[in-house]
Amino acid sequence: FCRFTAVMLPIEDIANQYGTEQAIGLLICRVFLGTATHEELLSFVKKHQPDWKLVLNIIEVNKLTPVAYHVLEHADVPDHVKDSLKTHATQNAMKSMMSMHEIARICEYCAGAGLNVLPYKGVVFSAAYYDNYSYREFSDLDFLVNLSDNNDQQILIDVFNTDGYEAMYESIDGIRDVLIKNSCEFHFNKYEKGERKFHADFHWLAHQPAFDLPDNITNDFLFSDPKTLNLSGKQIRTLNDNHHFIAVMLHHGVKEGCKTPKYLMDFAQIIRNGNLDWDYLYGVSKKYKYSNVQSACMQVLEELFGISTPTSHRTQQNTDSYKSLMLSGQSRNRTLYQKQMRKLKWNDDTHARLTMIKKAIAYSFQPSVLDYKTLALPKQLYFLYPLVKTYRLLAGSSKKED
């Protein structure tokens, strides 16, 4: 491994390349993390006279409203900016409180049914690693579930069907084994007065098995040596610091390509407030062939936010594509092909890339739930599912054009 020193990029360089408003969003994050001062932020604002409507849009798109409100609450910025941020941040705080209570309740409910689940990411991550549980925006209630066998998935469905939640799919009996092999999650929705109140995701893997890694990192591994967190006055088991870092790296880095500054904020917070073993973390990333991604995420974290991590295990990466994805303002939506090409590019070695290609090819000959609903074929005819997938995708495109 080569040793190097990454340096936080000057904010003026960011502004020149990506625009004043993107630079302000980044500078707000730096102030929150203590790698820039309020004076630097206000001086930059005074000098550049930003379009505050665009700044608010960038903050909202990147789900950084609570962070921005905390930083700008007493700053000399237009009142309408602070009012907008306050409204959104207050709503997020209320949502966070309700979600923590629901997560604690679900954990107890699942334990009573004999299901081994641990909450992670989302408001649980905020409660564990942010200075205030309401400083992080989130969408779902995320859980890892350790399936002892395939029947546990049906138990999960039965349990939540009696708890006011609606399952992702009504029936998956015909392809249960295939679903567990080729996907990583099952979700439930709870509605109140016709509106969705909670969306709960249960992951039997913290990554997509067919597309993210050459070998699976099991929940049995991640569940080892859990820590305890106080949620709504109840002691709830969650992942320890090292395993929570691994889980968010699999999602933020491997799956999503670190496409938003919010993901960098998560890395910064767990580094600042967790107790991480870098030898262990890079040992795991090397074993499962995502150390290039981990190195790139840590390098761009230092370049954009000024948060340093040990370089002894890191390899020098060209992080331009990461920074462009986060700050260019262009659409972050990618086709499945584009996402997979990116993952192959950032994988550690040729053997790992070939393994992932083989897994992707094998996946094309297996039905997803939507494929199976389109045409239910017996196992001996699964070789026809590439045609079914093509038909389904083309039919979906036609409906969009109509």
Rosetta blueprint (number, residue, H / E / L):
1 F L
2 C L
3 R L
4 F L
5 T L
6 A L
7 V L
8 M L
9 L L
10 P L
11 I H
12 E H
13 D H
14 I H
15 A H
16 N H
17 Q H
18 Y H
19 G L
20 T H
21 E H
22 Q H
23 A H
24 I H
25 G H
26 L H
27 L H
28 I H
29 C H
30 R H
31 V H
32 F H
33 L H
34 G L
35 T L
36 A L
37 T L
38 H H
39 E H
40 E H
41 L H
42 L H
43 S H
44 F H
45 V H
46 K H
47 K H
48 H H
49 Q L
50 P L
51 D L
52 W H
53 K H
54 L H
55 V H
56 L H
57 N H
58 I H
59 I H
60 E H
61 V H
62 N L
63 K L
64 L L
65 T H
66 P H
67 V H
68 A H
69 Y H
70 H H
71 V H
72 L H
73 E L
74 H L
75 A L
76 D L
77 V L
78 P L
79 D H
80 H H
81 V H
82 K H
83 D H
84 S H
85 L H
86 K H
87 T H
88 H H
89 A H
90 T H
91 Q H
92 N H
93 A H
94 M H
95 K H
96 S H
97 M H
98 M H
99 S H
100 M H
101 H H
102 E H
103 I H
104 A H
105 R H
106 I H
107 C H
108 E H
109 Y H
110 C H
111 A H
112 G H
113 A L
114 G L
115 L L
116 N L
117 V E
118 L E
119 P E
120 Y L
121 K L
122 G H
123 V H
124 V H
125 F H
126 S H
127 A H
128 A H
129 Y H
130 Y L
131 D L
132 N L
133 Y H
134 S H
135 Y H
136 R L
137 E L
138 F L
139 S L
140 D L
141 L E
142 D E
143 F E
144 L E
145 V E
146 N L
147 L L
148 S L
149 D L
150 N L
151 N H
152 D H
153 Q H
154 Q H
155 I H
156 L H
157 I H
158 D H
159 V H
160 F H
161 N H
162 T L
163 D L
164 G L
165 Y E
166 E E
167 A E
168 M L
169 Y L
170 E L
171 S L
172 I L
173 D H
174 G H
175 I H
176 R H
177 D H
178 V H
179 L H
180 I H
181 K H
182 N H
183 S L
184 C L
185 E E
186 F E
187 H E
188 F E
189 N E
190 K E
191 Y E
192 E E
193 K L
194 G L
195 E E
196 R E
197 K E
198 F E
199 H E
200 A E
201 D E
202 F E
203 H E
204 W L
205 L E
206 A L
207 H L
208 Q L
209 P L
210 A L
211 F L
212 D L
213 L L
214 P L
215 D L
216 N L
217 I L
218 T E
219 N H
220 D H
221 F H
222 L H
223 F L
224 S L
225 D L
226 P L
227 K E
228 T E
229 L E
230 N E
231 L E
232 S L
233 G L
234 K E
235 Q E
236 I E
237 R E
238 T E
239 L L
240 N L
241 D H
242 N H
243 H H
244 H H
245 F H
246 I H
247 A H
248 V H
249 M H
250 L H
251 H H
252 H H
253 G H
254 V H
255 K H
256 E L
257 G L
258 C L
259 K L
260 T L
261 P H
262 K H
263 Y H
264 L H
265 M H
266 D H
267 F H
268 A H
269 Q H
270 I H
271 I H
272 R H
273 N H
274 G L
275 N L
276 L L
277 D L
278 W H
279 D H
280 Y H
281 L H
282 Y H
283 G H
284 V H
285 S H
286 K H
287 K H
288 Y L
289 K L
290 Y L
291 S H
292 N H
293 V H
294 Q H
295 S H
296 A H
297 C H
298 M H
299 Q H
300 V H
301 L H
302 E H
303 E H
304 L H
305 F H
306 G L
307 I L
308 S L
309 T L
310 P L
311 T L
312 S L
313 H L
314 R L
315 T L
316 Q L
317 Q L
318 N L
319 T L
320 D H
321 S H
322 Y H
323 K H
324 S H
325 L H
326 M H
327 L H
328 S L
329 G L
330 Q L
331 S L
332 R L
333 N L
334 R L
335 T L
336 L H
337 Y H
338 Q H
339 K H
340 Q H
341 M H
342 R H
343 K H
344 L H
345 K H
346 W H
347 N L
348 D L
349 D L
350 T H
351 H H
352 A H
353 R H
354 L H
355 T H
356 M H
357 I H
358 K H
359 K H
360 A H
361 I H
362 A H
363 Y H
364 S H
365 F L
366 Q L
367 P L
368 S L
369 V H
370 L H
371 D H
372 Y H
373 K H
374 T H
375 L L
376 A L
377 L L
378 P L
379 K H
380 Q H
381 L H
382 Y H
383 F H
384 L H
385 Y H
386 P H
387 L H
388 V H
389 K H
390 T H
391 Y H
392 R H
393 L H
394 L H
395 A H
396 G H
397 S H
398 S H
399 K H
400 K H
401 E H
402 D L
